Amino acid sequence: MASQNLIESLEGMGHPRVLVLGDLILDRYTWGNADRISQEAPVIVLQADGRESRLGGAANVCNMLHGLRAKVTCIGVVGDDTAGIEVRELLAGAGVDTRWVLTEPGRPTTVKERFMGRAAGRHSNQILRVDTETHQPTTVELEDQWANQLSSLVTDHDVVLISDYGKGVCTSRLLSTTIDTARQVNIPVIADPARGQDYKPYHGCTAITPNRLETAGATGQSVKNQATTVAAGQRLVTELGLQMIFITLDRDGVAVIHRDGTSKVYPTHPRSVYDITGAGDVMLAMIGICLGDGLSADEAAKLGNIAGGLEVERNGVAIVTREEIRVELIERISNDKPDPTVDDTQQESPRKAA
C-alpha cells in the first residue's frame, strides 16, 4: 500500500521551479585498456579509446532535476576557459536557465578528470583522478550581482537548493542573503553542506542533507546506530534552526529528524552498488522537488532512497527519471516486496566526492 501511495504522489507531481546555488564542476572521463606497465616508469599505461564530459557538483544537481522534470535556474561561476564553455553548453542542453552562471576571469573552472582502465576486458576501474580547481571565494563583484537579483530569483521559484562543494561560490554572505530572502517569502531552502566546513552559514535552512561522516564531523559525535544518528541530527536541527535534517546513511538509507523531536530511519532495499558517484546529488534533487511540490518529508525520504539506489547501480553519474522510480515501485507491488522496516544503522557512509 505504501508503494501504491508513492506512485500516486509521483504521478501527481508537477514541474516545480527550482533555484540551484552552488559549485559547478565538469567531470571528464578518459576510458581505455590498461593491460601493461610502462617501460619508462612503474606506472600503468592507459590505451585511450574514449573520452566524455559530464556535469558534476551543483551542475549535476541541475541535470538530475531536469531528468526529474523540474524547471531549473542555476547560480554559479565558471572560468574563462574551455571547461567553462563546456559547462555552459551542457547545462543549456539540459534545459537549465544559465543567465546567472557568471564568468570570473582568471579563475579556473573546477574540473575533475578521471582515467578509467579496463583489464582483461572487464569493467572499468578508476586508476587516476586529476583535479583542477580553486577554493578561493568568488569576487565581491560577482557576489553583488547575485545578491542584487536574489529577491526576484527566489520568489520566482518553489524551492532553493544549495549544493556546496567548498569551491568558493557558497560564501557566508551569499548563503545568509539567500536563506534570509527565502524565509521571508516562505520558500524552502535545502542545503547539501560542504565536507569539513563550519555549518553555521546554513543557519535558517529548512533542511540540510549531510551524510553520516559529515554529520559526525559537524557535531563531534559518534554516528554509528539509530540512537546516535538521531542524537546528532537533533543537535544540528537545534543549533542551526532547521525544520528537519535528512542524514544519508549509504546502504542503510536515510534518517529524518524533525524540529519537534520526532524521527524515523528509512532503510533501503538491498542494491548491487557499482559506483556511489552522484548519489548525494540525486538525493538532494529528489528531496528538493518533493518539498518544492508540497510533498511530505516522509515521501521525500522514500523517493530519495529509491532515486539514490538507482544511481549507485550505474557507472558514474547518470540521470534518474520519474518513470524509472515508478517502474521500481510497480515491481515492488507485483513482487509483494514490503517496504523496509526501521532498523539500527551500522554501515559507514562514504564521504562526499569532491
BATIFI-158769 format. One record per residue (C-alpha): residue number from 1; y, x, z. Coordinates in nm, 2 decimals, decimal comma, m for minus. Layout:
(NUM (Y X Z))
...
This chain:
(1 (0,00 0,00 0,00))
(2 (0,24 0,29 0,08))
(3 (0,18 0,44 m0,26))
(4 (0,25 0,10 m0,43))
(5 (0,57 0,07 m0,24))
(6 (0,68 0,41 m0,35))
(7 (0,60 0,32 m0,71))
(8 (0,83 0,01 m0,68))
(9 (1,11 0,23 m0,53))
(10 (1,07 0,49 m0,80))
(11 (1,08 0,23 m1,08))
(12 (1,38 0,06 m0,92))
(13 (1,58 0,38 m0,90))
(14 (1,89 0,40 m1,12))
(15 (2,06 0,71 m1,25))
(16 (2,26 0,84 m0,96))
(17 (2,56 1,06 m1,02))
(18 (2,50 1,40 m0,86))
(19 (2,75 1,68 m0,80))
(20 (2,58 2,02 m0,75))
(21 (2,77 2,31 m0,60))
(22 (2,60 2,64 m0,58))
(23 (2,49 2,98 m0,71))
(24 (2,39 2,97 m1,08))
(25 (2,10 3,21 m1,17))
(26 (1,94 3,30 m1,50))
(27 (1,57 3,36 m1,48))
(28 (1,45 3,59 m1,76))
(29 (1,08 3,64 m1,83))
(30 (0,91 3,91 m2,03))
(31 (0,54 3,84 m2,10))
(32 (0,27 4,07 m2,23))
(33 (m0,06 4,25 m2,18))
(34 (m0,09 4,51 m1,90))
(35 (m0,41 4,69 m1,98))
(36 (m0,32 5,05 m1,94))
(37 (m0,14 5,32 m1,74))
(38 (0,14 5,52 m1,89))
(39 (0,08 5,89 m1,97))
(40 (0,44 5,97 m1,86))
(41 (0,41 5,84 m1,50))
(42 (0,16 5,64 m1,29))
(43 (0,30 5,30 m1,39))
(44 (0,17 5,00 m1,58))
(45 (0,26 4,97 m1,95))
(46 (0,36 4,62 m2,04))
(47 (0,30 4,54 m2,41))
(48 (0,56 4,27 m2,45))
(49 (0,47 3,97 m2,67))
(50 (0,71 3,71 m2,55))
(51 (1,05 3,65 m2,38))
(52 (1,20 3,34 m2,22))
(53 (1,52 3,24 m2,03))
(54 (1,52 2,96 m1,77))
(55 (1,77 2,82 m1,53))
(56 (1,75 2,93 m1,17))
(57 (1,92 2,86 m0,84))
(58 (2,17 2,58 m0,84))
(59 (2,13 2,57 m1,22))
(60 (1,76 2,49 m1,18))
(61 (1,85 2,21 m0,93))
(62 (2,07 2,07 m1,21))
(63 (1,79 2,10 m1,46))
(64 (1,55 1,93 m1,21))
(65 (1,79 1,65 m1,16))
(66 (1,82 1,60 m1,54))
(67 (1,44 1,57 m1,56))
(68 (1,46 1,31 m1,28))
(69 (1,71 1,11 m1,48))
(70 (2,02 1,18 m1,28))
(71 (2,37 1,23 m1,42))
(72 (2,48 1,58 m1,31))
(73 (2,80 1,77 m1,28))
(74 (2,79 2,14 m1,18))
(75 (3,03 2,35 m0,99))
(76 (2,95 2,73 m1,01))
(77 (3,05 3,06 m1,16))
(78 (2,92 3,29 m1,43))
(79 (3,04 3,63 m1,55))
(80 (3,20 3,70 m1,89))
(81 (2,87 3,83 m2,02))
(82 (2,58 3,72 m2,24))
(83 (2,38 3,59 m1,94))
(84 (2,68 3,36 m1,86))
(85 (2,68 3,23 m2,21))
(86 (2,30 3,16 m2,18))
(87 (2,35 2,97 m1,85))
(88 (2,62 2,75 m2,00))
(89 (2,41 2,68 m2,31))
(90 (2,10 2,59 m2,11))
(91 (2,30 2,37 m1,88))
(92 (2,46 2,19 m2,17))
(93 (2,13 2,15 m2,33))
(94 (2,01 1,97 m2,02))
(95 (2,30 1,73 m2,04))
(96 (2,48 1,88 m1,74))
(97 (2,86 1,84 m1,72))
(98 (2,98 2,21 m1,71))
(99 (3,35 2,17 m1,71))
(100 (3,36 2,32 m1,36))
(101 (3,14 2,61 m1,43))
(102 (3,41 2,88 m1,43))
(103 (3,41 3,23 m1,56))
(104 (3,51 3,52 m1,34))
(105 (3,60 3,83 m1,55))
(106 (3,42 4,14 m1,43))
(107 (3,16 3,95 m1,22))
(108 (2,80 3,98 m1,34))
(109 (2,61 3,66 m1,39))
(110 (2,32 3,66 m1,15))
(111 (2,01 3,74 m1,34))
(112 (1,65 3,78 m1,21))
(113 (1,43 3,94 m1,48))
(114 (1,05 3,91 m1,42))
(115 (0,79 4,11 m1,61))
(116 (0,47 3,92 m1,63))
(117 (0,15 4,11 m1,72))
(118 (m0,19 3,98 m1,83))
(119 (m0,50 4,19 m1,77))
(120 (m0,83 4,13 m1,95))
(121 (m0,69 3,81 m2,10))
(122 (m0,64 3,65 m1,76))
(123 (m0,33 3,45 m1,64))
(124 (m0,01 3,65 m1,59))
(125 (0,09 3,81 m1,27))
(126 (0,44 3,94 m1,19))
(127 (0,44 4,32 m1,19))
(128 (0,82 4,38 m1,15))
(129 (1,14 4,20 m1,09))
(130 (1,48 4,34 m1,17))
(131 (1,79 4,17 m1,02))
(132 (2,15 4,19 m1,15))
(133 (2,39 4,03 m0,90))
(134 (2,67 4,05 m0,65))
(135 (2,71 3,89 m0,31))
(136 (3,09 3,91 m0,31))
(137 (3,27 3,58 m0,27))
(138 (3,44 3,43 m0,57))
(139 (3,81 3,49 m0,61))
(140 (4,06 3,28 m0,43))
(141 (4,19 3,16 m0,77))
(142 (3,86 3,01 m0,86))
(143 (3,83 2,85 m0,51))
(144 (4,17 2,70 m0,56))
(145 (4,07 2,55 m0,90))
(146 (3,76 2,39 m0,75))
(147 (3,93 2,28 m0,42))
(148 (4,21 2,11 m0,61))
(149 (3,96 1,89 m0,80))
(150 (3,72 1,81 m0,52))
(151 (3,87 1,48 m0,42))
(152 (3,83 1,33 m0,76))
(153 (3,50 1,50 m0,83))
(154 (3,33 1,39 m0,50))
(155 (3,45 1,02 m0,54))
(156 (3,31 1,01 m0,89))
(157 (2,96 1,09 m0,76))
(158 (2,70 0,92 m0,54))
(159 (2,58 1,24 m0,37))
(160 (2,67 1,60 m0,33))
(161 (2,41 1,88 m0,33))
(162 (2,48 2,23 m0,21))
(163 (2,24 2,50 m0,34))
(164 (2,34 2,82 m0,16))
(165 (2,16 3,14 m0,26))
(166 (2,42 3,36 m0,09))
(167 (2,57 3,49 m0,42))
(168 (2,93 3,42 m0,34))
(169 (3,01 3,06 m0,45))
(170 (2,95 2,88 m0,13))
(171 (3,23 3,03 0,08))
(172 (3,31 2,88 0,42))
(173 (3,63 2,74 0,28))
(174 (3,47 2,57 m0,02))
(175 (3,19 2,43 0,19))
(176 (3,43 2,30 0,45))
(177 (3,65 2,13 0,19))
(178 (3,36 1,98 0,01))
(179 (3,19 1,84 0,32))
(180 (3,51 1,70 0,47))
(181 (3,61 1,54 0,14))
(182 (3,27 1,37 0,11))
(183 (3,26 1,25 0,47))
(184 (3,60 1,08 0,42))
(185 (3,45 0,86 0,14))
(186 (3,10 0,82 0,29))
(187 (2,93 1,03 0,02))
(188 (2,61 1,20 0,15))
(189 (2,60 1,58 0,13))
(190 (2,26 1,76 0,14))
(191 (2,25 2,14 0,15))
(192 (1,98 2,39 0,09))
(193 (2,11 2,68 0,31))
(194 (2,11 3,04 0,21))
(195 (1,84 3,26 0,37))
(196 (1,96 3,47 0,66))
(197 (2,31 3,31 0,67))
(198 (2,51 3,16 0,96))
(199 (2,46 2,78 0,94))
(200 (2,80 2,69 1,09))
(201 (2,96 2,64 0,74))
(202 (2,71 2,35 0,68))
(203 (2,85 2,16 0,98))
(204 (2,90 1,79 0,90))
(205 (2,65 1,77 0,62))
(206 (2,44 1,46 0,60))
(207 (2,12 1,67 0,59))
(208 (2,00 2,03 0,52))
(209 (1,67 2,13 0,38))
(210 (1,56 2,47 0,52))
(211 (1,20 2,59 0,51))
(212 (1,01 2,69 0,82))
(213 (1,11 3,06 0,83))
(214 (1,47 2,98 0,76))
(215 (1,47 2,73 1,05))
(216 (1,32 2,98 1,28))
(217 (1,57 3,24 1,18))
(218 (1,86 3,00 1,22))
(219 (1,76 2,89 1,57))
(220 (1,58 3,19 1,71))
(221 (1,29 2,96 1,80))
(222 (0,93 2,97 1,70))
(223 (0,84 2,70 1,44))
(224 (0,46 2,70 1,42))
(225 (0,35 2,35 1,51))
(226 (0,48 2,00 1,51))
(227 (0,64 2,02 1,86))
(228 (0,82 2,35 1,79))
(229 (0,93 2,23 1,44))
(230 (1,08 1,91 1,59))
(231 (1,25 2,10 1,87))
(232 (1,41 2,35 1,63))
(233 (1,51 2,07 1,39))
(234 (1,67 1,87 1,67))
(235 (1,87 2,17 1,78))
(236 (2,01 2,21 1,43))
(237 (2,09 1,84 1,40))
(238 (2,28 1,85 1,72))
(239 (2,46 2,18 1,67))
(240 (2,56 2,10 1,31))
(241 (2,64 1,74 1,35))
(242 (2,38 1,63 1,09))
(243 (2,24 1,29 1,04))
(244 (1,90 1,44 0,97))
(245 (1,72 1,75 0,87))
(246 (1,43 1,80 0,62))
(247 (1,23 2,11 0,72))
(248 (1,00 2,20 0,43))
(249 (0,66 2,33 0,55))
(250 (0,49 2,45 0,23))
(251 (0,13 2,31 0,22))
(252 (0,20 2,12 0,54))
(253 (0,46 1,90 0,38))
(254 (0,80 1,82 0,53))
(255 (0,93 1,73 0,88))
(256 (1,22 1,49 0,91))
(257 (1,42 1,49 1,23))
(258 (1,69 1,23 1,28))
(259 (2,01 1,24 1,50))
(260 (1,87 0,96 1,72))
(261 (1,57 1,18 1,82))
(262 (1,31 1,02 1,60))
(263 (1,10 1,24 1,39))
(264 (0,80 1,25 1,16))
(265 (0,60 1,51 0,97))
(266 (0,48 1,41 0,62))
(267 (0,18 1,62 0,52))
(268 (0,10 1,68 0,15))
(269 (m0,22 1,62 m0,04))
(270 (m0,42 1,95 m0,10))
(271 (m0,30 2,14 m0,40))
(272 (m0,41 2,44 m0,61))
(273 (m0,10 2,65 m0,55))
(274 (m0,02 2,86 m0,86))
(275 (0,35 2,95 m0,82))
(276 (0,59 2,85 m0,54))
(277 (0,90 2,93 m0,76))
(278 (1,13 2,62 m0,78))
(279 (0,95 2,41 m0,51))
(280 (1,26 2,42 m0,28))
(281 (1,49 2,33 m0,57))
(282 (1,29 2,02 m0,68))
(283 (1,26 1,91 m0,32))
(284 (1,64 1,93 m0,29))
(285 (1,68 1,74 m0,62))
(286 (1,44 1,47 m0,52))
(287 (1,59 1,41 m0,18))
(288 (1,93 1,41 m0,33))
(289 (1,87 1,14 m0,59))
(290 (1,68 0,93 m0,34))
(291 (1,96 0,93 m0,08))
(292 (2,22 0,90 m0,36))
(293 (2,04 0,59 m0,48))
(294 (2,02 0,44 m0,14))
(295 (1,65 0,50 m0,07))
(296 (1,54 0,59 0,29))
(297 (1,47 0,93 0,43))
(298 (1,11 0,82 0,46))
(299 (1,09 0,75 0,08))
(300 (1,28 1,07 0,01))
(301 (1,04 1,28 0,21))
(302 (0,73 1,13 0,04))
(303 (0,86 1,15 m0,31))
(304 (0,99 1,50 m0,24))
(305 (0,65 1,61 m0,13))
(306 (0,49 1,48 m0,45))
(307 (0,75 1,65 m0,67))
(308 (0,72 1,98 m0,48))
(309 (0,34 1,96 m0,51))
(310 (0,35 1,91 m0,88))
(311 (0,59 2,20 m0,91))
(312 (0,37 2,46 m0,73))
(313 (0,07 2,38 m0,96))
(314 (0,26 2,53 m1,25))
(315 (0,36 2,88 m1,35))
(316 (0,73 2,95 m1,30))
(317 (0,99 2,68 m1,28))
(318 (0,90 2,36 m1,47))
(319 (1,06 2,02 m1,49))
(320 (0,90 1,74 m1,28))
(321 (0,96 1,39 m1,42))
(322 (0,96 1,05 m1,26))
(323 (0,67 0,95 m1,49))
(324 (0,46 1,24 m1,36))
(325 (0,53 1,13 m1,00))
(326 (0,45 0,77 m1,09))
(327 (0,12 0,88 m1,25))
(328 (0,02 1,06 m0,94))
(329 (0,09 0,76 m0,72))
(330 (m0,11 0,54 m0,95))
(331 (m0,40 0,79 m0,93))
(332 (m0,39 0,77 m0,56))
(333 (m0,42 0,40 m0,57))
(334 (m0,70 0,40 m0,82))
(335 (m0,89 0,66 m0,62))
(336 (m0,82 0,48 m0,29))
(337 (m0,67 0,80 m0,17))
(338 (m0,49 0,73 0,16))
(339 (m0,15 0,88 0,24))
(340 (m0,19 1,19 0,46))
(341 (m0,16 1,14 0,83))
(342 (0,08 1,32 1,05))
(343 (m0,06 1,64 1,18))
(344 (0,04 1,97 1,35))
(345 (0,19 2,23 1,12))
(346 (0,03 2,58 1,13))
(347 (0,07 2,75 0,79))
(348 (0,36 2,98 0,74))
(349 (0,61 2,88 0,47))
(350 (0,73 3,13 0,20))
(351 (1,08 3,25 0,20))
(352 (1,33 3,10 m0,04))
(353 (1,31 3,31 m0,36))
(354 (1,65 3,47 m0,42))
